[in-house]
Amino acid sequence: MCRLLGVASRCPDPIPNLLADDLLAFTELSGVHCDGWGLAYWNAADDLVSAKHPEPARGSERFQRAVSRATTDIALLHLRKASANMANSMANTHPFVAGSVAFAHNGYLSPLTELDELVRQSGARPSSGGTDSERYFQLVLAELRRAGPVEALHRAANRIEQVTDALSLNCLLLTHDALFAMARYDEKLILADGGEVNSYVLRYRDDSETVVVASAGWAQPEPWQALANHQILQVRRGDLRTSVHTLP
């Protein structure tokens, strides 16, 4: 199980300023989610920048340098807790980036053979690492060639759920124009796996100047709002217009 954190702001600022105490609380979660950290953001030159390393964020000088140097108006961050038999390596560390799109996932999908077949059928490139998450991303990219981000996330999730046991498809997707957060998980599979459904709830906070979306793990009282299962939050870059799409 991993942890997700996304932010969008009206004005560019270093990530520690944008997230303040939320960044500190998020970083502390790497005591458990300790198999890698990563971030992706758009910089002042309008380039998509990413940084990641397969180590705990807490106490990492690399992590501190990366977030401190990241001045942006929109970003996503990820803490990895590796699934069984998935190596702790750079290739397996989130986010995954292709062109103008970055992606981070929290969940578990199996079997990988079925995911590989979906990737092959979609015409996407094979994964370079060993994770279910990268294969999921390849399917999202394939759908993005045919549809907008909300529909692409929905279509990829539907295809995956048809052929795998998809415990959770929770994810963040960052494009040039918006940040997307999808809450999509199987409560029965989570409980059967010995997990807690509340751990998979995504919440967001909108204070008109900044929108933050995050996995559970620290106190998130009002004005944080929960995304219902099978909902996608879209936060438009620039004006911070938010919309929630409920999937069938």
Backbone bond lengths (Angstrom), bond angles and torsions (degrees), N, CA, C in turn:
res aa  C-N    CA-C-N  psi(-1)  N-CA   C-N-CA  omega(-1)  CA-C   N-CA-C  phi
1 M - - - 1.462 - - 1.517 109.30 -
2 C 1.306 116.63 133.88 1.462 122.33 -177.60 1.524 109.74 -113.12
3 R 1.317 115.87 178.96 1.466 121.47 177.17 1.524 109.15 -127.74
4 L 1.333 114.75 142.57 1.460 123.29 -176.21 1.521 110.25 -120.22
5 L 1.342 115.90 145.58 1.464 121.63 176.07 1.524 108.31 -150.90
6 G 1.330 116.18 127.10 1.457 121.21 178.07 1.510 110.46 -131.45
7 V 1.330 115.97 151.96 1.460 120.48 -179.61 1.524 109.95 -146.70
8 A 1.323 115.44 143.30 1.461 122.75 171.96 1.519 107.74 -136.69
9 S 1.337 115.78 140.63 1.458 120.70 -175.39 1.524 110.26 -137.28
10 R 1.316 116.07 155.26 1.464 119.68 176.96 1.515 111.84 -67.32
11 C 1.337 116.47 -33.17 1.462 120.30 -176.69 1.528 109.86 -126.93
12 P 1.324 117.21 141.32 1.466 119.90 177.38 1.530 111.38 -62.59
13 D 1.322 115.14 143.54 1.452 122.05 179.66 1.529 106.80 -160.28
14 P 1.324 118.98 156.36 1.464 118.89 173.53 1.532 110.32 -58.31
15 I 1.316 116.32 143.80 1.458 120.77 -176.95 1.531 112.70 -54.04
16 P 1.349 120.58 -39.74 1.468 118.43 178.14 1.529 112.91 -60.39
17 N 1.330 117.57 -31.50 1.460 119.88 177.00 1.524 111.42 -74.26
18 L 1.337 116.14 -38.11 1.458 119.70 -179.13 1.526 111.83 -66.03
19 L 1.340 116.06 -37.26 1.461 120.22 -171.95 1.525 114.61 -104.28
20 A 1.317 117.18 -23.26 1.468 122.69 175.58 1.527 111.51 47.43
21 D 1.341 117.11 -124.06 1.466 121.11 -175.49 1.523 112.68 -63.40
22 D 1.323 117.37 -27.45 1.464 119.11 178.85 1.529 110.87 -63.86
23 L 1.323 117.61 -35.69 1.460 120.44 178.13 1.524 110.40 -66.24
24 L 1.317 117.10 -40.98 1.463 120.37 178.86 1.520 110.94 -63.32
25 A 1.340 116.43 -45.30 1.463 120.61 -179.90 1.528 110.76 -64.58
26 F 1.325 115.85 -40.78 1.466 120.96 179.06 1.520 110.32 -63.26
27 T 1.308 117.41 -45.93 1.465 121.41 -178.75 1.520 111.28 -60.62
28 E 1.326 117.75 -36.80 1.456 121.26 179.46 1.522 112.12 -62.16
29 L 1.326 116.94 -26.42 1.468 119.86 179.83 1.530 112.06 -65.80
30 S 1.326 117.19 -14.91 1.460 119.70 -179.66 1.529 112.00 -73.49
31 G 1.339 116.75 -2.63 1.445 118.65 169.29 1.518 110.90 -63.21
32 V 1.337 116.40 -29.93 1.465 122.73 176.59 1.524 110.58 -104.68
33 H 1.322 115.89 -45.84 1.471 122.00 -179.40 1.531 107.12 -89.88
34 C 1.334 113.82 75.59 1.462 120.87 -160.77 1.529 114.29 -109.98
35 D 1.330 118.09 10.33 1.461 120.19 -171.92 1.522 114.20 -99.00
36 G 1.312 116.87 11.77 1.458 119.63 176.70 1.517 111.77 154.88
37 W 1.322 115.12 153.52 1.460 121.55 173.79 1.526 108.29 -132.00
38 G 1.330 114.91 156.73 1.455 118.91 177.04 1.506 111.80 -162.87
39 L 1.328 116.05 157.44 1.454 121.19 175.36 1.522 109.41 -148.54
40 A 1.324 115.00 156.64 1.459 122.19 174.56 1.514 107.49 -142.80
41 Y 1.347 116.35 142.58 1.462 119.96 -176.78 1.521 109.48 -161.19
42 W 1.323 115.11 162.03 1.465 121.87 174.90 1.520 108.06 -96.16
43 N 1.344 117.03 128.04 1.461 120.45 -176.43 1.528 111.94 -94.81
44 A 1.331 116.00 -173.52 1.464 120.93 -175.52 1.523 112.35 -65.39
45 A 1.334 117.39 -25.40 1.466 121.36 177.85 1.527 111.28 -86.49
46 D 1.309 116.65 4.97 1.464 123.48 -178.60 1.526 111.58 64.32
47 D 1.329 115.53 37.16 1.459 122.46 172.88 1.527 109.28 -104.31
48 L 1.314 116.49 142.53 1.453 120.75 174.69 1.529 108.31 -82.22
49 V 1.320 115.66 117.95 1.460 122.57 -175.90 1.526 108.49 -113.08
50 S 1.318 116.80 141.44 1.463 120.12 175.07 1.517 109.87 -135.21
51 A 1.316 114.99 154.14 1.461 122.42 174.82 1.517 107.06 -148.62
52 K 1.329 116.35 142.43 1.462 119.90 179.77 1.512 109.34 -163.12
53 H 1.339 115.37 161.71 1.461 120.51 177.23 1.525 108.57 -161.50
54 P 1.339 117.41 142.78 1.464 120.54 -178.62 1.528 112.47 -82.58
55 E 1.319 115.70 68.62 1.458 122.52 -179.80 1.526 108.08 -151.37
56 P 1.326 119.34 164.04 1.463 120.71 176.73 1.526 111.11 -65.25
57 A 1.326 116.34 140.71 1.465 119.97 177.64 1.524 111.07 -69.34
58 R 1.317 115.89 -38.51 1.460 119.86 -178.66 1.524 109.94 -66.00
59 G 1.314 115.87 122.72 1.454 121.01 -179.10 1.510 114.44 84.77
60 S 1.336 117.97 1.39 1.466 120.75 -177.81 1.522 110.61 -88.90
61 E 1.330 117.11 121.03 1.459 120.65 175.42 1.525 110.72 -67.31
62 R 1.338 116.64 -34.10 1.465 119.99 177.29 1.521 110.59 -60.98
63 F 1.312 116.65 -45.22 1.461 120.56 179.78 1.525 110.67 -62.58
64 Q 1.314 117.09 -46.58 1.461 120.57 -179.17 1.526 111.45 -61.15
65 R 1.332 117.42 -41.99 1.456 120.18 177.84 1.522 111.15 -64.61
66 A 1.332 116.10 -42.79 1.461 119.74 -176.79 1.521 111.67 -62.94
67 V 1.326 117.78 -46.80 1.464 119.44 -177.83 1.524 111.49 -72.89
68 S 1.333 117.33 -33.61 1.466 120.24 -179.34 1.526 111.86 -69.06
69 R 1.333 116.46 -32.63 1.464 120.63 -179.26 1.525 112.80 -85.38
70 A 1.306 117.04 -8.57 1.468 121.31 -174.97 1.528 110.20 -87.61
71 T 1.328 115.73 94.96 1.458 121.15 173.19 1.517 107.87 -97.14
72 T 1.333 116.59 122.85 1.459 120.33 -169.10 1.523 111.24 -160.97
73 D 1.334 115.45 169.10 1.458 120.59 171.69 1.526 111.60 -111.66
74 I 1.370 116.82 -1.93 1.459 118.88 -179.79 1.527 109.14 -160.68
75 A 1.337 116.24 134.11 1.463 119.89 -174.08 1.521 110.55 -159.77
76 L 1.329 114.84 161.75 1.453 121.39 169.07 1.520 108.94 -132.53
77 L 1.341 115.38 150.53 1.458 122.20 178.08 1.517 108.90 -132.43
78 H 1.334 115.77 155.41 1.460 121.03 -176.29 1.525 110.20 -145.44
79 L 1.328 115.95 138.59 1.454 122.63 169.62 1.517 107.58 -116.83
80 R 1.318 117.07 130.00 1.460 120.74 -174.18 1.523 112.50 -102.69
81 K 1.313 115.10 134.03 1.459 122.37 164.74 1.519 105.29 -118.34
82 A 1.303 116.61 108.28 1.455 121.76 -170.06 1.522 112.28 -65.32
83 S 1.322 116.29 137.46 1.458 121.35 172.46 1.521 109.34 -73.21
84 A 1.323 115.35 161.55 1.469 120.50 -178.61 1.526 110.82 -56.94
85 N 1.321 115.44 136.97 1.468 123.37 175.92 1.532 113.41 68.62
86 M 1.333 117.59 16.51 1.464 120.86 176.02 1.530 107.83 -115.16
87 A 1.305 116.32 111.63 1.459 122.45 -169.32 1.519 112.90 -59.93
88 N 1.330 113.59 151.24 1.452 121.64 174.49 1.530 107.30 -87.74
89 S 1.345 116.62 95.34 1.468 121.21 -172.98 1.522 109.72 -147.49
90 M 1.332 116.21 166.44 1.462 120.32 177.69 1.523 111.23 -60.82
91 A 1.327 116.34 -41.94 1.467 120.23 -177.46 1.516 112.38 -62.46
92 N 1.332 116.61 -26.94 1.462 120.75 -178.22 1.526 113.35 -97.23
93 T 1.322 116.86 -0.25 1.464 121.02 -177.28 1.527 110.49 -87.84
94 H 1.326 116.10 135.80 1.463 122.49 179.06 1.540 109.17 -85.76
95 P 1.326 119.60 159.23 1.458 126.82 0.33 1.527 111.68 -81.11
96 F 1.329 113.55 162.21 1.454 121.57 172.53 1.525 107.12 -98.79
97 V 1.326 116.40 137.25 1.462 121.13 -173.44 1.526 109.67 -128.15
98 A 1.326 115.07 137.01 1.462 121.16 174.41 1.517 107.98 -145.97
99 G 1.341 116.12 116.99 1.456 119.43 -179.58 1.510 111.54 60.55
100 S 1.327 116.45 -118.15 1.464 121.80 -177.17 1.526 112.64 -105.19
101 V 1.333 116.33 25.92 1.466 120.93 -176.15 1.525 109.94 -131.77
102 A 1.338 116.57 135.86 1.466 122.16 174.26 1.527 108.36 -126.43
103 F 1.336 115.76 150.88 1.459 120.68 -170.43 1.524 110.07 -146.97
104 A 1.337 116.05 138.62 1.464 122.03 174.12 1.519 108.37 -139.14
105 H 1.334 116.04 144.11 1.462 122.24 -170.93 1.523 110.05 -129.20
106 N 1.308 116.01 147.04 1.461 122.91 169.87 1.515 107.86 -127.76
107 G 1.337 115.79 111.11 1.453 118.40 178.43 1.507 111.21 158.50
108 Y 1.338 114.26 -168.11 1.458 119.94 -178.70 1.518 109.14 -147.90
109 L 1.338 115.97 133.30 1.456 122.89 -178.34 1.520 108.47 -130.01
110 S 1.316 117.13 136.95 1.468 119.66 176.38 1.527 109.57 -153.79
111 P 1.333 117.50 153.24 1.475 128.00 3.25 1.518 112.30 -86.86
112 L 1.324 115.27 155.56 1.464 120.81 179.72 1.525 112.05 -65.05
113 T 1.325 117.06 -29.75 1.467 119.28 -179.28 1.526 111.07 -60.48
114 E 1.318 116.88 -37.97 1.466 120.51 178.98 1.523 110.64 -69.88
115 L 1.342 116.17 -37.73 1.463 119.32 176.81 1.524 110.98 -64.92
116 D 1.319 116.39 -41.52 1.467 119.81 178.36 1.531 111.47 -61.37
117 E 1.305 116.16 -37.01 1.454 119.25 178.74 1.526 110.79 -68.57
118 L 1.334 117.43 -38.48 1.470 120.53 175.59 1.522 110.93 -62.24
119 V 1.328 115.93 -42.98 1.462 120.19 178.79 1.521 109.99 -61.37
120 R 1.322 116.66 -44.40 1.463 120.55 179.73 1.526 110.76 -61.33
121 Q 1.334 116.90 -45.22 1.457 120.89 -179.02 1.528 112.08 -64.77
122 S 1.327 116.12 -31.08 1.467 120.34 -177.95 1.517 113.04 -77.38
123 G 1.348 116.77 -14.28 1.453 120.77 -176.92 1.506 113.65 82.13
124 A 1.332 117.60 8.86 1.461 121.20 179.22 1.519 110.29 -76.40
125 R 1.314 116.02 162.47 1.455 119.90 179.67 1.529 109.58 -74.17
126 P 1.319 118.66 149.73 1.472 121.40 176.96 1.525 110.59 -63.08
127 S 1.320 116.06 154.16 1.457 120.82 179.41 1.518 110.52 -73.45
128 S 1.331 116.05 147.30 1.463 120.93 177.60 1.520 111.68 -89.55
129 G 1.328 116.91 -21.63 1.463 122.02 179.60 1.514 111.34 -110.02
130 G 1.328 115.43 -168.53 1.452 119.85 -174.88 1.514 115.51 -108.18
131 T 1.330 118.22 11.69 1.459 119.47 -172.41 1.521 113.53 -92.29
132 D 1.322 113.87 152.09 1.457 121.01 168.52 1.524 110.13 -63.57
133 S 1.329 117.22 -33.64 1.475 122.10 -175.62 1.528 111.87 -63.61
134 E 1.333 117.50 -41.72 1.462 119.24 179.61 1.525 110.82 -66.88
135 R 1.325 116.73 -36.60 1.463 120.20 176.95 1.533 110.11 -64.92
136 Y 1.319 116.62 -40.99 1.464 122.35 174.64 1.531 109.33 -56.73
137 F 1.327 117.02 -46.82 1.459 121.03 179.24 1.524 111.75 -60.24
138 Q 1.314 117.13 -42.42 1.464 119.70 178.95 1.534 111.36 -59.99
139 L 1.325 116.68 -36.47 1.466 119.90 178.16 1.527 110.98 -70.61
140 V 1.337 117.06 -37.72 1.471 119.86 175.55 1.524 110.00 -62.41
141 L 1.333 117.04 -44.13 1.469 120.30 178.69 1.527 111.13 -59.94
142 A 1.319 116.42 -41.22 1.469 119.71 179.14 1.523 110.77 -62.34
143 E 1.328 117.03 -40.46 1.463 120.50 179.38 1.526 111.67 -71.39
144 L 1.334 116.95 -29.74 1.466 119.90 178.15 1.523 112.31 -65.25
145 R 1.313 117.49 -19.95 1.460 120.14 175.91 1.530 111.54 -73.19
146 R 1.334 115.61 -15.24 1.461 119.95 -175.88 1.525 113.97 -118.21
147 A 1.341 117.17 -12.11 1.465 119.47 -173.44 1.516 109.80 -155.25
148 G 1.334 116.20 168.82 1.453 121.79 175.47 1.519 110.59 -72.99
149 P 1.337 117.29 170.87 1.466 120.67 -173.58 1.528 115.23 -58.10
150 V 1.325 118.67 -42.89 1.466 119.73 -178.84 1.520 110.41 -62.58
151 E 1.310 116.91 -48.59 1.454 120.66 179.94 1.524 110.84 -67.32
152 A 1.314 117.91 -36.32 1.461 120.84 179.20 1.529 111.33 -63.36
153 L 1.317 116.92 -44.16 1.465 120.27 177.55 1.523 110.76 -61.76
154 H 1.310 115.62 -43.17 1.463 120.94 -179.64 1.525 110.88 -63.27
155 R 1.324 117.04 -46.79 1.462 120.73 -178.23 1.524 111.69 -64.86
156 A 1.324 116.45 -43.72 1.463 119.47 179.63 1.523 110.53 -62.29
157 A 1.319 116.53 -42.78 1.467 120.22 179.35 1.518 111.34 -63.30
158 N 1.311 116.79 -42.93 1.464 119.91 178.68 1.521 111.26 -59.82
159 R 1.328 116.78 -44.72 1.458 120.35 -178.68 1.526 110.84 -64.26
160 I 1.307 116.52 -40.67 1.465 120.43 -179.76 1.524 110.75 -65.83
161 E 1.318 116.88 -44.62 1.461 120.20 -177.57 1.527 112.63 -65.53
162 Q 1.301 117.74 -22.94 1.464 120.72 179.29 1.525 113.16 -71.84
163 V 1.340 117.10 -24.20 1.473 118.91 -172.86 1.528 114.26 -126.06
164 T 1.340 118.23 -1.09 1.466 120.34 -179.06 1.517 110.65 -134.04
165 D 1.319 114.86 167.31 1.463 121.55 165.64 1.525 105.97 -88.30
166 A 1.318 116.02 100.57 1.465 121.75 -175.62 1.525 108.92 -99.03
167 L 1.323 115.71 94.52 1.458 120.02 -179.94 1.524 110.70 -62.42
168 S 1.333 116.39 -45.44 1.466 120.11 177.22 1.519 110.21 -153.64
169 L 1.324 114.54 136.19 1.461 122.66 174.66 1.530 110.77 -113.75
170 N 1.320 116.89 18.67 1.461 120.31 177.23 1.523 109.94 -53.61
171 C 1.326 116.69 136.03 1.465 118.42 -178.09 1.520 111.23 -159.44
172 L 1.328 113.91 163.04 1.459 123.50 167.64 1.512 108.15 -117.84
173 L 1.325 115.90 136.89 1.463 122.70 177.09 1.524 107.61 -126.87
174 L 1.321 115.97 125.46 1.458 121.74 179.54 1.517 109.08 -113.29
175 T 1.336 115.67 122.75 1.458 121.50 174.04 1.527 108.24 -116.02
176 H 1.322 116.72 -179.44 1.458 119.40 178.07 1.513 111.96 -64.13
177 D 1.322 117.18 -29.05 1.461 121.11 -171.14 1.517 115.12 -104.33
178 A 1.334 118.55 -14.68 1.462 118.44 -172.85 1.523 111.87 -164.92
179 L 1.317 113.98 165.06 1.458 123.16 170.81 1.522 107.43 -112.68
180 F 1.341 116.25 133.88 1.463 122.06 -179.95 1.526 108.61 -121.93
181 A 1.320 115.76 137.73 1.458 121.63 175.89 1.524 107.72 -128.19
182 M 1.330 116.70 122.14 1.458 120.30 179.46 1.520 110.56 -111.19
183 A 1.333 115.21 128.04 1.466 122.06 172.07 1.520 107.67 -100.98
184 R 1.315 115.69 114.29 1.464 119.47 -178.61 1.524 108.19 -154.98
185 Y 1.313 116.39 107.99 1.460 120.88 -176.04 1.519 109.58 -149.37
186 D 1.339 114.99 159.55 1.459 122.87 -177.65 1.523 108.57 -106.01
187 E 1.328 116.40 105.89 1.463 120.49 -175.13 1.522 111.83 -61.25
188 K 1.321 117.52 -38.66 1.469 120.58 -179.27 1.522 111.23 -64.54
189 L 1.329 116.93 -43.25 1.462 119.85 179.13 1.525 111.25 -66.64
190 I 1.323 117.01 -37.88 1.468 120.67 179.19 1.527 110.27 -62.02
191 L 1.328 116.79 -46.68 1.466 120.73 -179.37 1.528 110.84 -67.35
192 A 1.337 117.06 -39.83 1.462 120.29 178.77 1.524 111.27 -64.24
193 D 1.335 116.28 -28.88 1.458 121.84 179.58 1.528 111.88 -83.47
194 G 1.332 116.87 -1.27 1.456 121.09 -179.64 1.511 114.16 84.87
195 G 1.332 116.77 13.62 1.462 120.77 -179.31 1.513 112.98 -91.99
196 E 1.324 115.35 179.49 1.460 122.84 177.80 1.520 108.64 -115.87
197 V 1.326 115.83 126.87 1.464 120.20 -177.81 1.525 111.08 -58.74
198 N 1.339 117.25 -37.61 1.466 119.98 -178.25 1.526 112.77 -59.65
199 S 1.319 116.88 -23.81 1.461 120.09 179.56 1.525 111.92 -68.70
200 Y 1.331 116.79 -17.30 1.460 120.97 -177.20 1.529 113.13 -103.18
201 V 1.318 116.67 2.34 1.468 120.01 178.59 1.527 109.41 -74.19
202 L 1.333 116.60 132.57 1.458 122.38 173.23 1.524 108.79 -100.54
203 R 1.317 116.13 140.50 1.461 121.44 178.40 1.522 109.56 -129.80
204 Y 1.341 115.15 156.67 1.454 118.97 177.53 1.522 110.33 -139.90
205 R 1.336 114.43 156.33 1.470 122.08 -178.98 1.513 108.12 -132.82
206 D 1.325 116.93 130.61 1.467 123.25 -177.88 1.515 108.45 -125.09
207 D 1.340 116.55 110.08 1.468 119.49 179.70 1.525 112.20 -108.05
208 S 1.315 116.34 18.62 1.473 126.48 178.39 1.529 112.99 80.16
209 E 1.329 118.34 -26.18 1.459 121.25 176.81 1.527 112.06 -103.43
210 T 1.328 116.10 -26.17 1.461 122.39 -178.51 1.523 109.31 -145.11
211 V 1.326 116.02 139.70 1.463 121.76 172.48 1.519 107.55 -117.46
212 V 1.329 116.35 128.49 1.459 122.39 179.35 1.520 108.17 -122.12
213 V 1.329 117.33 136.43 1.460 122.19 175.57 1.520 107.50 -128.27
214 A 1.351 116.70 139.57 1.465 118.49 -172.74 1.516 112.00 -154.73
215 S 1.338 114.37 155.43 1.452 121.66 166.13 1.527 109.12 -68.73
216 A 1.330 115.76 167.61 1.457 120.81 175.03 1.528 109.71 -72.08
217 G 1.333 115.35 168.12 1.459 119.23 175.74 1.515 113.47 146.16
218 W 1.338 116.83 -19.56 1.455 120.94 174.53 1.524 107.89 -142.75
219 A 1.332 116.38 170.85 1.464 120.83 -175.50 1.522 110.29 -59.83
220 Q 1.335 115.92 124.79 1.462 121.96 -179.59 1.540 109.14 -135.07
221 P 1.329 116.16 65.67 1.468 119.52 179.58 1.525 110.80 -75.54
222 E 1.335 117.41 179.90 1.463 119.94 174.52 1.524 108.13 -53.58
223 P 1.337 117.65 141.63 1.465 128.91 13.12 1.529 115.96 -88.39
224 W 1.346 119.17 14.86 1.457 119.60 172.81 1.526 109.35 -60.75
225 Q 1.322 116.48 138.42 1.460 122.39 177.93 1.525 109.34 -121.19
226 A 1.322 116.70 140.53 1.454 120.75 179.54 1.520 110.57 -83.78
227 L 1.326 115.49 138.31 1.460 120.50 167.88 1.522 107.58 -81.98
228 A 1.302 117.47 129.72 1.459 119.86 176.22 1.521 109.57 -70.87
229 N 1.323 115.61 155.05 1.454 119.94 175.45 1.526 109.09 -57.06
230 H 1.319 116.44 137.56 1.468 124.10 -177.75 1.531 112.26 71.87
231 Q 1.323 116.39 32.26 1.468 120.61 172.13 1.526 109.43 -119.17
232 I 1.324 115.01 149.30 1.463 122.20 174.82 1.522 108.71 -120.85
233 L 1.322 116.10 124.88 1.460 122.41 173.22 1.515 108.76 -91.02
234 Q 1.327 116.89 130.50 1.459 122.56 175.14 1.516 108.21 -116.89
235 V 1.323 117.03 126.86 1.466 122.49 177.24 1.514 107.83 -118.92
236 R 1.312 116.64 112.69 1.455 120.57 -175.53 1.524 110.27 -78.40
237 R 1.302 115.34 134.80 1.454 121.26 -179.96 1.517 110.06 -68.96
238 G 1.324 116.30 139.99 1.463 121.21 176.85 1.515 111.61 100.61
239 D 1.337 116.84 -73.07 1.468 118.97 -177.11 1.524 113.30 -94.08
240 L 1.344 117.44 -3.76 1.465 123.64 178.07 1.529 113.35 59.71
241 R 1.298 116.61 26.11 1.460 118.32 175.82 1.520 109.21 -65.28
242 T 1.335 116.24 125.53 1.457 120.73 -179.77 1.519 110.37 -107.05
243 S 1.317 115.09 145.64 1.465 121.29 174.09 1.509 108.23 -144.50
244 V 1.327 115.95 143.81 1.464 121.98 179.98 1.513 108.06 -114.52
245 H 1.323 115.85 122.29 1.456 122.31 -178.55 1.531 108.58 -105.00
246 T 1.309 116.49 122.49 1.459 121.42 178.06 1.519 109.26 -95.81
247 L 1.321 116.49 123.39 1.444 121.94 -175.27 1.526 110.21 -90.59
248 P 1.318 117.88 148.31 1.457 120.03 178.11 1.534 111.15 -69.14
